[in-house]
Amino acid sequence: MKEQELTISELGHRGDGIAQTETGPVYVAGALPGEKVLAKVQNGRAINPRIVQTSPDRIAPVCTHSETSGSCSMQHYAQGPYLEWKRELVERALKGGGIDATVSGTLAATAGGRRRAVLTAGRAGRNIILGYHGKASHKLVDAAGCQALSPAIEKALPGLKSLAAEVLPKKGEMRVTVLATTAGLDVAIDKADKNYDRKIPALSQKTVELDLARLAVNGEVLLEVRPPVLDMDGIGVVPASGGFTQATLAGEEALSQLVLDGVGKAKTVADLFSGIGTFALRLARTANVHAVEGDAAAVAAFDKALRKPQGLKKVTFERRDLFRRPLVLEELEPFDAVVFDPPRAGAQAQAELLAGSKVKTIVAVSCNPATLARDLRILIDGGYVLQNITPVDQFQYSPHIEVVAVLKRE
């Protein structure tokens, strides 16, 4: 098998360079547009590529893990073209859904690093590793020195590794979710050794020594030194242990502002897939809000946050599986605006009902441009007009992107 010279014309949705050849596209990991690469080609992928002509947009990675980590594969791309590439990812997804729309420039929302990290703990011989899986590999890469994490989490990694060692099973891996809150780190360990109860005294001692706010193991809160509070526009929310939150504070604030701007002066708003109230609590400063969420723990956290007087408008909520039981036309009728922020699968069933509704404004938030494009197509076919669409980058150095779209019924 001979080496070929490949010219990179674009980046794929996972960040691989793509070279167009007579036999079809070739994917080249780590290559950038405009670069020339020498490599053997097998099954449409470059093997051990060597860059012979470098792009002016290539920069030195900020992290020593850039070559091995599967989480931050785009550290070698300069900020400007990197953000433009993310905008283009959204544009491509829309075109794939038959939507020709102008996509706004990507908002960088990574300041302060990721306040929420999902790490994996495992064994490598006698050593214990706490980190991420490598690129296209089951091999673990230690997270020590990770530049994407918030300083509070990065500083705590040695202690967290020691904590994980207490309950790591002899075989297999364990998940460690860490959230930086105003009261300290909230740590949730899953898939721990089934006999972890024998280690509760040691775990409790380490929790205090590490000054953690809360520790949970296999879904059981072992010790809460202080409630791990998140400040949502002045309202304190204690999330469920290991539950979903936006990865960065800057990302949460950017998404929330786009939602508020999109809703505008609406007086009655439905917040669907509302989670712990990230948008609902902010919306309730000026509008009556009905929040709907399927996860019981998230609903409980939202309920608890509302028990203290906050100077909000009327807020109601319900637990409901919106995939199986989306709001029907009669239930949508009271609302001036609807916000929805579903998981990656999107909100097809709800979009189909919204398409036939009289709701004036819809704000769609998504972490998956492909399913968002599908849902937007449904709404546009139902008579809605896409006003604007904005990408938000809170997963720095990765191919992931958040998007906010605003639609109006004219």
PLY file of the C-alpha trace (Angstrom):
ply
format ascii 1.0
element vertex 410
property float x
property float y
property float z
element edge 409
property int vertex1
property int vertex2
end_header
0.00 0.00 0.00
1.57 3.26 -1.16
1.27 6.65 0.47
-0.94 9.22 -1.21
-0.82 12.99 -1.07
-4.15 14.26 0.20
-5.40 17.85 0.14
-7.87 18.69 2.89
-10.87 20.65 1.61
-13.14 20.75 4.67
-13.82 19.43 8.16
-16.39 16.76 8.94
-18.92 17.04 11.76
-16.58 15.16 14.12
-13.60 17.36 13.31
-11.75 15.07 10.89
-10.23 16.65 7.79
-11.81 15.48 4.54
-9.91 15.02 1.28
-11.87 14.40 -1.90
-10.28 11.71 -4.09
-11.21 9.77 -7.22
-12.38 6.88 -5.05
-14.38 9.04 -2.66
-13.79 11.08 0.50
-10.88 10.22 2.80
-11.07 11.19 6.47
-7.87 12.42 8.08
-7.82 12.79 11.87
-6.24 16.02 13.08
-5.92 17.65 9.64
-7.21 21.13 8.81
-8.60 22.67 5.61
-5.87 23.65 3.16
-3.31 21.22 4.54
-1.54 18.59 2.45
-1.02 15.20 4.02
0.90 12.06 3.10
-0.77 8.86 4.25
-1.79 5.36 3.32
-5.53 5.01 2.86
-7.66 2.14 4.11
-11.46 1.99 4.11
-11.73 5.73 3.51
-9.44 6.71 6.39
-5.85 7.95 6.40
-3.41 5.73 8.28
-0.60 7.47 10.21
-0.95 10.76 8.30
2.02 13.14 8.00
1.32 16.81 7.38
3.60 18.19 4.66
1.90 21.56 4.21
0.52 23.23 7.31
-2.51 25.51 7.53
-1.96 29.03 8.92
-4.93 28.28 11.18
-3.05 25.52 13.00
-1.99 26.49 16.53
-0.15 24.76 19.36
-2.57 22.79 21.61
-3.00 24.24 25.08
-3.18 20.83 26.76
-0.74 17.94 26.95
-3.65 15.53 26.37
-4.49 16.90 22.91
-3.01 13.90 21.07
-4.72 11.26 23.18
-7.95 12.64 24.62
-11.17 11.86 22.81
-12.97 14.81 24.41
-11.00 17.80 23.11
-9.99 16.93 19.58
-9.92 20.49 18.15
-7.25 22.20 20.25
-5.06 22.65 17.17
-7.57 24.95 15.42
-7.36 28.75 15.85
-10.32 30.36 17.62
-11.76 32.32 14.68
-11.99 29.51 12.11
-12.90 27.04 14.84
-16.01 29.06 15.76
-16.84 29.54 12.07
-16.63 25.77 11.57
-19.16 25.27 14.36
-21.47 27.80 12.69
-21.11 25.86 9.44
-22.02 22.60 11.22
-25.39 24.13 12.09
-25.81 25.55 8.59
-25.12 22.13 7.03
-27.60 20.42 9.34
-30.30 22.94 8.39
-29.65 22.46 4.69
-29.86 18.72 5.23
-33.36 19.36 6.61
-34.29 21.49 3.61
-33.90 24.80 5.49
-32.01 27.63 3.84
-31.35 30.11 6.65
-28.69 32.55 7.79
-26.97 31.26 10.90
-25.51 33.84 13.29
-21.88 33.72 14.36
-21.05 31.24 17.10
-21.05 32.64 20.64
-18.01 31.50 22.64
-19.31 30.50 26.08
-16.42 28.61 27.63
-15.04 31.17 30.11
-14.23 29.62 33.48
-14.02 26.08 32.09
-16.47 23.24 32.46
-18.15 23.31 35.85
-19.62 19.87 35.19
-17.44 16.92 34.21
-18.32 13.25 33.72
-15.11 11.30 34.37
-14.32 7.61 34.19
-12.29 5.74 36.80
-10.53 2.50 35.97
-7.47 0.38 36.66
-4.26 0.20 34.64
-2.29 -2.51 36.37
-1.76 -1.33 39.92
-2.51 2.27 39.02
-5.87 3.98 39.07
-6.79 6.43 36.32
-9.47 9.10 36.55
-10.13 10.77 33.24
-11.51 10.25 29.73
-11.39 7.62 27.05
-8.82 8.23 24.34
-9.60 8.89 20.70
-11.49 5.91 19.23
-10.22 3.84 22.13
-11.27 2.19 25.37
-7.99 3.27 26.92
-8.32 5.79 29.72
-6.39 9.07 29.69
-5.80 10.70 33.08
-7.52 14.09 33.36
-4.73 15.71 35.42
-3.84 19.02 33.78
-7.03 19.16 31.69
-7.41 22.74 30.47
-11.11 22.40 29.68
-12.12 21.92 33.33
-12.87 24.67 35.81
-9.94 25.39 38.14
-11.92 24.05 41.11
-12.39 20.63 39.49
-8.88 20.44 38.01
-7.33 21.23 41.41
-9.44 18.54 43.10
-8.54 15.71 40.69
-5.88 14.02 42.91
-8.29 13.95 45.83
-11.13 12.70 43.66
-8.92 9.90 42.38
-8.18 8.89 45.98
-11.90 8.99 46.74
-12.72 6.86 43.70
-10.07 4.29 44.70
-12.08 3.45 47.82
-15.02 2.02 45.87
-13.61 1.15 42.44
-14.62 -2.41 41.48
-11.84 -4.88 40.78
-13.09 -5.23 37.21
-14.72 -2.69 34.94
-14.98 1.07 35.07
-16.82 3.55 37.25
-18.36 6.92 36.45
-17.60 10.01 38.53
-19.74 13.10 37.87
-18.39 16.31 39.38
-20.24 19.62 39.54
-18.70 22.86 40.81
-21.34 24.77 42.82
-21.30 27.91 44.96
-20.93 25.65 48.03
-18.15 23.42 46.69
-17.95 20.29 44.58
-20.91 17.95 44.25
-19.68 14.41 43.47
-21.77 11.47 42.30
-20.16 8.05 41.81
-21.97 5.41 39.75
-21.18 1.72 39.09
-19.16 1.57 42.32
-18.34 -1.70 44.07
-21.58 -3.26 45.33
-20.10 -3.53 48.81
-19.34 0.19 49.04
-21.27 0.42 52.32
-18.21 -1.04 54.06
-16.30 2.05 52.99
-18.83 4.64 54.15
-16.68 5.80 57.13
-13.63 6.26 54.88
-15.71 7.96 52.19
-17.24 10.34 54.71
-13.82 11.24 56.09
-12.44 11.93 52.62
-15.51 14.02 51.77
-14.76 16.28 54.73
-11.01 16.35 54.03
-11.62 17.34 50.41
-14.21 19.90 51.52
-16.83 18.52 49.16
-20.37 19.82 49.41
-22.02 16.45 48.79
-21.13 12.86 47.97
-23.44 10.24 46.50
-22.58 6.64 45.57
-24.77 4.47 43.33
-27.65 6.91 43.70
-27.44 7.15 47.51
-26.39 10.44 49.12
-23.84 9.41 51.75
-22.99 12.84 53.10
-24.14 16.40 52.47
-21.85 18.82 54.26
-23.55 21.81 52.62
-26.35 21.99 50.04
-24.60 22.22 46.63
-26.35 25.34 45.38
-26.34 26.71 41.84
-27.12 30.40 41.47
-29.65 30.88 38.67
-30.06 34.61 38.27
-30.20 35.09 42.03
-32.30 32.01 42.73
-30.65 29.12 44.56
-31.24 25.65 43.11
-29.88 22.41 44.55
-29.69 20.00 41.58
-30.27 16.29 41.87
-27.08 14.37 42.55
-25.45 13.59 39.21
-28.28 15.33 37.37
-28.04 17.38 34.19
-26.86 20.98 34.23
-25.32 23.14 31.52
-21.61 22.35 31.26
-20.36 25.91 31.79
-21.81 28.88 33.64
-21.02 31.07 30.63
-22.96 28.63 28.43
-25.96 28.67 30.76
-26.02 32.46 30.80
-25.63 32.76 27.01
-28.40 30.24 26.30
-30.68 31.85 28.89
-30.23 35.32 27.43
-31.02 34.05 23.94
-34.17 32.38 25.30
-35.24 35.55 27.14
-34.62 37.67 24.05
-36.54 35.21 21.90
-39.57 35.10 24.19
-39.60 38.89 24.40
-42.66 40.39 26.09
-44.73 37.20 26.23
-46.87 37.06 29.35
-47.57 33.33 29.49
-44.80 30.85 28.66
-44.55 27.05 28.64
-41.03 25.74 29.32
-40.90 22.17 28.03
-38.15 19.72 29.00
-37.51 22.30 31.72
-34.97 20.35 33.80
-34.23 22.04 37.11
-35.63 25.36 35.89
-32.64 26.91 34.14
-34.89 28.91 31.81
-38.17 28.79 33.73
-36.84 30.62 36.79
-35.42 33.41 34.65
-38.54 33.65 32.50
-40.69 33.92 35.62
-39.19 37.34 36.41
-41.55 38.84 33.82
-43.99 36.11 32.73
-46.28 33.44 34.13
-44.53 30.13 33.47
-45.64 26.52 33.31
-42.67 24.13 33.43
-42.90 20.52 32.23
-40.20 17.90 32.86
-40.14 14.11 32.88
-37.30 13.50 35.34
-38.62 13.18 38.90
-35.41 14.34 40.58
-35.24 17.46 38.41
-38.87 18.29 39.18
-38.18 17.86 42.90
-35.20 20.25 42.70
-37.34 22.83 40.87
-40.13 22.45 43.44
-37.71 23.01 46.32
-36.30 26.16 44.70
-39.81 27.60 44.42
-40.62 27.14 48.10
-38.71 30.28 49.04
-40.24 33.64 48.05
-38.29 34.86 45.01
-40.37 37.74 43.67
-41.43 35.72 40.65
-44.63 35.73 38.61
-46.93 32.71 38.82
-44.99 29.45 38.32
-46.60 26.03 37.94
-45.02 22.73 37.00
-45.78 19.11 36.25
-43.91 15.88 35.77
-44.68 14.48 32.35
-43.02 12.37 29.67
-43.20 14.71 26.69
-42.01 12.01 24.30
-45.06 9.89 25.08
-47.47 12.65 26.13
-46.66 15.96 24.44
-48.85 18.96 25.20
-51.90 18.85 22.92
-53.54 21.81 21.17
-55.97 22.59 23.98
-53.12 22.65 26.51
-50.99 24.88 24.29
-53.75 27.42 23.70
-53.13 29.59 26.83
-49.48 30.30 26.01
-48.03 33.26 24.13
-44.67 31.51 23.84
-43.22 28.02 24.18
-39.60 27.12 24.95
-38.36 23.57 24.46
-34.93 22.12 25.23
-35.06 18.35 24.70
-32.33 15.70 24.87
-30.38 14.80 21.72
-33.33 12.87 20.28
-35.19 16.15 19.80
-38.88 16.93 20.25
-40.57 15.57 17.14
-43.89 14.62 18.75
-44.17 18.00 20.48
-43.10 19.90 17.35
-45.85 18.20 15.35
-48.48 19.47 17.81
-46.91 22.92 18.06
-47.03 23.17 14.26
-50.83 23.13 14.45
-51.09 25.49 17.41
-51.70 29.24 17.67
-48.66 29.88 19.89
-47.10 33.13 18.64
-43.46 32.47 19.54
-41.42 29.28 19.82
-37.84 29.16 21.09
-36.10 25.87 20.35
-32.90 24.96 22.20
-30.89 21.94 21.10
-27.58 20.11 21.53
-28.09 18.22 18.26
-28.29 20.27 15.04
-29.59 17.27 13.07
-32.69 16.65 15.20
-33.19 20.40 15.58
-33.31 20.75 11.78
-35.96 18.03 11.66
-38.08 19.74 14.32
-37.69 23.18 12.72
-38.78 21.74 9.36
-42.00 20.51 11.00
-42.67 23.93 12.53
-41.89 25.82 9.32
-44.20 23.51 7.34
-46.86 24.37 9.93
-46.60 28.07 9.15
-43.89 29.32 11.49
-41.16 31.63 10.23
-37.59 31.16 11.41
-36.44 34.52 12.78
-32.91 33.73 13.85
-30.67 30.84 14.84
-27.56 31.14 17.02
-24.89 28.51 17.85
-23.38 28.55 21.34
-20.02 26.91 22.03
-19.72 25.70 25.62
-17.83 22.47 24.88
-14.54 24.08 23.92
-12.18 22.08 21.68
-14.92 19.52 20.89
-17.28 19.03 17.92
-20.35 19.55 20.15
-22.51 22.64 19.73
-25.63 24.11 21.32
-28.16 26.01 19.21
-31.04 28.41 19.92
-33.67 29.07 17.23
-36.53 31.57 17.40
-39.70 31.15 15.34
-42.78 33.35 15.00
-46.24 32.65 13.66
-47.18 35.45 11.27
0 1
1 2
2 3
3 4
4 5
5 6
6 7
7 8
8 9
9 10
10 11
11 12
12 13
13 14
14 15
15 16
16 17
17 18
18 19
19 20
20 21
21 22
22 23
23 24
24 25
25 26
26 27
27 28
28 29
29 30
30 31
31 32
32 33
33 34
34 35
35 36
36 37
37 38
38 39
39 40
40 41
41 42
42 43
43 44
44 45
45 46
46 47
47 48
48 49
49 50
50 51
51 52
52 53
53 54
54 55
55 56
56 57
57 58
58 59
59 60
60 61
61 62
62 63
63 64
64 65
65 66
66 67
67 68
68 69
69 70
70 71
71 72
72 73
73 74
74 75
75 76
76 77
77 78
78 79
79 80
80 81
81 82
82 83
83 84
84 85
85 86
86 87
87 88
88 89
89 90
90 91
91 92
92 93
93 94
94 95
95 96
96 97
97 98
98 99
99 100
100 101
101 102
102 103
103 104
104 105
105 106
106 107
107 108
108 109
109 110
110 111
111 112
112 113
113 114
114 115
115 116
116 117
117 118
118 119
119 120
120 121
121 122
122 123
123 124
124 125
125 126
126 127
127 128
128 129
129 130
130 131
131 132
132 133
133 134
134 135
135 136
136 137
137 138
138 139
139 140
140 141
141 142
142 143
143 144
144 145
145 146
146 147
147 148
148 149
149 150
150 151
151 152
152 153
153 154
154 155
155 156
156 157
157 158
158 159
159 160
160 161
161 162
162 163
163 164
164 165
165 166
166 167
167 168
168 169
169 170
170 171
171 172
172 173
173 174
174 175
175 176
176 177
177 178
178 179
179 180
180 181
181 182
182 183
183 184
184 185
185 186
186 187
187 188
188 189
189 190
190 191
191 192
192 193
193 194
194 195
195 196
196 197
197 198
198 199
199 200
200 201
201 202
202 203
203 204
204 205
205 206
206 207
207 208
208 209
209 210
210 211
211 212
212 213
213 214
214 215
215 216
216 217
217 218
218 219
219 220
220 221
221 222
222 223
223 224
224 225
225 226
226 227
227 228
228 229
229 230
230 231
231 232
232 233
233 234
234 235
235 236
236 237
237 238
238 239
239 240
240 241
241 242
242 243
243 244
244 245
245 246
246 247
247 248
248 249
249 250
250 251
251 252
252 253
253 254
254 255
255 256
256 257
257 258
258 259
259 260
260 261
261 262
262 263
263 264
264 265
265 266
266 267
267 268
268 269
269 270
270 271
271 272
272 273
273 274
274 275
275 276
276 277
277 278
278 279
279 280
280 281
281 282
282 283
283 284
284 285
285 286
286 287
287 288
288 289
289 290
290 291
291 292
292 293
293 294
294 295
295 296
296 297
297 298
298 299
299 300
300 301
301 302
302 303
303 304
304 305
305 306
306 307
307 308
308 309
309 310
310 311
311 312
312 313
313 314
314 315
315 316
316 317
317 318
318 319
319 320
320 321
321 322
322 323
323 324
324 325
325 326
326 327
327 328
328 329
329 330
330 331
331 332
332 333
333 334
334 335
335 336
336 337
337 338
338 339
339 340
340 341
341 342
342 343
343 344
344 345
345 346
346 347
347 348
348 349
349 350
350 351
351 352
352 353
353 354
354 355
355 356
356 357
357 358
358 359
359 360
360 361
361 362
362 363
363 364
364 365
365 366
366 367
367 368
368 369
369 370
370 371
371 372
372 373
373 374
374 375
375 376
376 377
377 378
378 379
379 380
380 381
381 382
382 383
383 384
384 385
385 386
386 387
387 388
388 389
389 390
390 391
391 392
392 393
393 394
394 395
395 396
396 397
397 398
398 399
399 400
400 401
401 402
402 403
403 404
404 405
405 406
406 407
407 408
408 409
